[in-house]
Amino acid sequence: MDSEQGRPVDDVKKLREAYLKEGFLKHLKILSFVEESPDKTYTLEISKDDGAFLGVIGFRKWKHGEVMNLHKLPFYHKIIMNEELTPEEKLQYRATKAEMVGMAVENKRIWEEMLTVHPDALEQTFGIISILSGLSPKFMEELEEFMNEDFGYNYGNLWFYLFHKTPSEIAELPETDVQTINMWLYKWSERVGRQRT
């Protein structure tokens, strides 16, 4: 009788199907998030602190190359460590945030008009785009949990190991894609290290 590891082939096929279905359903939220089209548009209503409506802007997630603008700041380590910035650094950081938001918004004229009327909208918008672009501890926790399981590891094995991407292609990917690739590579090296010991 044909069998695989002592089980009839039909039983193994049923187990595989159940595993794939269970893994897919369990991780549907993060899969939907990392597989979203890089050009998907989100909308955000901008209001003043007093509730006065300013308008609606459309935006997309940042690409990895755009997020690297933060890493180019000479005081980026201070931002990561949540250290106090000098007044000059605060101005430069704000200018970088404005530049990055300007890259992601659809209608730059409307965005600039809103920013003129309500400069505080920058922080709110930057924060929302950051979260949707995967720059949040919550996303990293969910991503690590996903990659810790066989389903997530094998997902990474399929896309990142079998279907290679060049650095220029990766720079055009959304930041969520790049973080997913990096997490898979980290988990891959962990597993290879365990196998060799």
MOFENQUI-V82116 format. One record per pair of residues at least 12 apart in sequence whose C-alpha atoms are under 7 Angstrom apart, sorted by sequence separation. I is the first residue (numbers start at 1). J is the second residue. If there is no record, write none. Layout:
# MOFENQUI-V82116
i->I j->J
i->I j->J
This chain:
# MOFENQUI-V82116
i->44 j->56
i->45 j->57
i->43 j->56
i->44 j->57
i->43 j->57
i->44 j->58
i->43 j->58
i->42 j->58
i->43 j->59
i->41 j->58
i->42 j->59
i->41 j->59
i->42 j->60
i->41 j->60
i->40 j->60
i->39 j->60
i->160 j->181
i->38 j->61
i->98 j->122
i->101 j->126
i->156 j->184
i->97 j->126
i->153 j->184
i->66 j->100
i->143 j->180
i->147 j->184
i->144 j->183
i->147 j->187
i->133 j->174
i->134 j->175
i->62 j->104
i->133 j->175
i->134 j->176
i->61 j->104
i->133 j->176
i->60 j->104
i->59 j->104
i->60 j->105
i->59 j->105
i->58 j->105
i->59 j->106
i->57 j->105
i->58 j->106
i->57 j->111
i->54 j->114
i->61 j->129
i->48 j->118
i->61 j->132
i->62 j->133
i->61 j->133
i->46 j->121
i->65 j->171
i->64 j->171
i->65 j->172
i->63 j->171
i->64 j->172
i->63 j->172
i->64 j->173
i->63 j->173
i->64 j->174
i->63 j->174
i->64 j->175
i->62 j->174
i->63 j->175
i->61 j->174
i->62 j->175
i->64 j->178
i->23 j->151
i->38 j->173
i->38 j->174
i->34 j->176
i->34 j->177
